[in-house]
Amino acid sequence: MDSAEVQCRSSDPDLWFSSVRSELLTAIAWCRKCSRFHQCLTGALDRQEVAGIWGGRHIVGGRIATLPGTTRRYSAGRLRFHAPSKAP
């Protein structure tokens, strides 16, 4: 796959560094279709990237993080993501 086929190299780079959840989800969806997503994620973690979508994961402070507006809940040893509850 050459760089012309890698979506992150041919699209607006701001998408991968957005603070808007829907834009981050779009970037993640494109990453997951890419044959290089494992290399990208590994490289980002090795370099301790400050922020962005790398290899289909949201990176903050060099670590994999949840997306804005998402909470983590642990259940039966699995990590699951849930949208936060809306107050009545």
Buried (B, 14 or more C-beta within 10 A) or exposed (E): EEEEEBBBEEEEEEBBBBEEBEBBBBBBEBBEEBEBBEEBBEEBBEEEBEBBBBBBBBBBEBEEBEBEEEEEEEEEEEEEEEEEEEEE
